[in-house]
């Protein structure tokens, strides 16, 4: 499987589902109980009925895709054990960073920044919230790409 990003525009849920399909990662619409989504090493389950907006759908799906693609997984029993907190945080951070790249590729961010004057305008153009925009900018800055 090739996990190279080949998109030059920000993703929406449909684009992310197509990307998942291209990577042979099945995404199931699944009633999940107390979580909106979860993943295994090779599949994703999302309760789309519990998701309220396109932005939320995109953020959740990109995060679960990132967990699968980067292999940022951990056993469920780690969650209740404080000894594994650092391991969980590392896996979550790794998946979150990749999720940001899925939602907003670098060239799209640069284009949006060059066309808009405020954080709110840039976020709106990219169809993300301002908090996600700050995370995206921070990620690309940490990587020396912005």
Backbone torsions as a table, in degrees:
resi	resn	phi	psi	omega
1	UNK	NA	137.5	176.6
2	UNK	-104.7	125.5	-179.2
3	UNK	-107.5	27.2	179.0
4	UNK	-74.5	138.2	177.2
5	UNK	-80.8	125.7	-177.9
6	UNK	-119.0	10.2	-178.6
7	UNK	-95.9	142.3	180.0
8	UNK	-112.9	12.8	177.0
9	UNK	-131.5	159.5	177.9
10	UNK	-64.8	148.6	-175.2
11	UNK	-88.4	148.6	165.1
12	UNK	-113.6	-179.9	-176.4
13	UNK	-59.7	-42.7	179.6
14	UNK	-59.9	-44.8	178.7
15	UNK	-61.4	-40.8	179.3
16	UNK	-67.3	-37.6	176.1
17	UNK	-65.2	-39.6	176.9
18	UNK	-64.9	-42.6	177.8
19	UNK	-60.8	-43.8	178.2
20	UNK	-60.5	-42.5	179.1
21	UNK	-63.4	-42.8	177.9
22	UNK	-61.9	-29.6	-179.4
23	UNK	-93.0	6.8	-178.6
24	UNK	58.6	39.9	175.7
25	UNK	-110.6	103.9	-179.8
26	UNK	-68.0	140.4	176.5
27	UNK	-119.9	119.4	-177.4
28	UNK	-107.2	135.9	170.4
29	UNK	-83.0	110.9	-165.4
30	UNK	-140.1	128.6	176.1
31	UNK	-67.3	118.9	-167.9
32	UNK	-106.5	-6.7	-178.8
33	UNK	84.9	-114.0	-173.9
34	UNK	-92.8	-5.4	176.9
35	UNK	-114.7	152.6	177.2
36	UNK	-83.4	-23.1	-178.9
37	UNK	-161.8	158.3	171.3
38	UNK	-158.2	167.7	179.8
39	UNK	-139.7	161.9	169.8
40	UNK	-115.1	-171.1	-178.5
41	UNK	-64.2	-20.3	-175.3
42	UNK	-141.5	16.2	179.8
43	UNK	-157.3	160.3	-178.9
44	UNK	-128.9	138.9	173.0
45	UNK	-119.9	128.3	179.6
46	UNK	-131.5	135.0	175.1
47	UNK	-93.7	85.5	-176.0
48	UNK	-61.6	-23.5	178.1
49	UNK	-67.6	-22.2	-179.2
50	UNK	-92.8	-5.9	-177.5
51	UNK	-94.2	130.7	-170.6
52	UNK	-94.1	-29.7	-175.2
53	UNK	-134.8	162.6	175.6
54	UNK	-61.6	-41.3	179.5
55	UNK	-61.0	-43.6	178.6
56	UNK	-64.0	-42.5	179.0
57	UNK	-60.4	-46.4	-180.0
58	UNK	-62.4	-43.5	-178.7
59	UNK	-65.4	-44.4	-178.5
60	UNK	-67.3	-47.0	-179.0
61	UNK	-64.3	-41.4	179.9
62	UNK	-64.5	-37.0	178.9
63	UNK	-66.2	-44.0	179.5
64	UNK	-67.7	-41.2	174.9
65	UNK	-58.1	-42.8	-179.7
66	UNK	-62.0	-39.8	177.3
67	UNK	-59.9	-45.5	-178.4
68	UNK	-68.1	-48.4	-175.3
69	UNK	-63.3	-42.6	-177.0
70	UNK	-88.4	-6.6	-177.4
71	UNK	69.4	24.4	-179.1
72	UNK	-83.6	73.3	-175.5
73	UNK	-121.8	161.0	175.7
74	UNK	-153.1	151.5	-179.8
75	UNK	-64.9	146.6	-178.5
76	UNK	-57.3	-35.8	-177.6
77	UNK	-67.7	-13.9	174.9
78	UNK	-64.3	-31.9	-173.5
79	UNK	-60.4	-32.2	-178.5
80	UNK	-93.7	5.5	-174.7
81	UNK	-120.2	116.3	-177.8
82	UNK	-64.1	-20.4	178.1
83	UNK	-64.8	-22.6	-177.6
84	UNK	-100.3	5.2	-176.1
85	UNK	-54.3	-46.5	-178.9
86	UNK	-62.8	-40.4	178.7
87	UNK	-63.2	-43.8	179.0
88	UNK	-62.7	-46.4	-179.5
89	UNK	-60.7	-39.6	178.3
90	UNK	-63.3	-45.9	-180.0
91	UNK	-65.7	-41.1	179.0
92	UNK	-66.1	-41.1	179.2
93	UNK	-63.9	-43.5	179.6
94	UNK	-61.8	-45.3	178.8
95	UNK	-67.1	-40.9	179.6
96	UNK	-61.2	-43.9	178.8
97	UNK	-60.0	-45.5	179.9
98	UNK	-66.3	-36.2	177.5
99	UNK	-59.6	-39.4	179.0
100	UNK	-62.8	-41.2	177.5
101	UNK	-64.2	-36.3	177.8
102	UNK	-66.6	-41.8	-177.3
103	UNK	-72.3	-38.4	-175.5
104	UNK	-141.2	94.5	174.3
105	UNK	-61.0	151.3	-175.3
106	UNK	-54.0	-46.1	-176.8
107	UNK	-64.7	-33.8	176.0
108	UNK	-66.1	-40.5	178.3
109	UNK	-62.0	-45.9	-179.8
110	UNK	-61.6	-42.1	178.6
111	UNK	-63.5	-46.0	-179.5
112	UNK	-62.3	-42.6	179.4
113	UNK	-62.8	-38.0	-178.3
114	UNK	-72.6	-20.2	-177.4
115	UNK	-100.6	-16.7	-175.4
116	UNK	-121.9	160.3	-174.2
117	UNK	-108.1	-21.6	-178.0
118	UNK	-122.4	160.0	177.3
119	UNK	-58.1	-39.8	-178.4
120	UNK	-64.3	-40.8	178.5
121	UNK	-66.8	-41.7	178.8
122	UNK	-63.5	-45.8	179.6
123	UNK	-61.1	-43.5	179.8
124	UNK	-63.2	-43.3	178.7
125	UNK	-60.8	-37.0	-179.4
126	UNK	-87.4	-4.0	-178.0
127	UNK	57.3	49.5	174.2
128	UNK	-135.4	166.6	176.4
129	UNK	-86.4	166.5	-175.5
130	UNK	-63.5	-37.4	177.3
131	UNK	-60.9	-42.0	176.9
132	UNK	-65.4	-39.8	177.1
133	UNK	-57.8	-45.6	179.4
134	UNK	-62.3	-39.7	177.1
135	UNK	-63.5	-42.2	179.9
136	UNK	-62.4	-48.6	179.9
137	UNK	-60.9	-45.4	178.6
138	UNK	-59.9	-43.5	179.8
139	UNK	-59.1	-52.8	-177.9
140	UNK	-64.9	-32.4	175.5
141	UNK	-67.6	-44.5	178.5
142	UNK	-59.4	-33.2	-178.7
143	UNK	-86.8	-0.4	178.3
144	UNK	71.7	25.3	-176.7
145	UNK	-103.3	-8.5	-177.7
146	UNK	-137.4	NA	NA
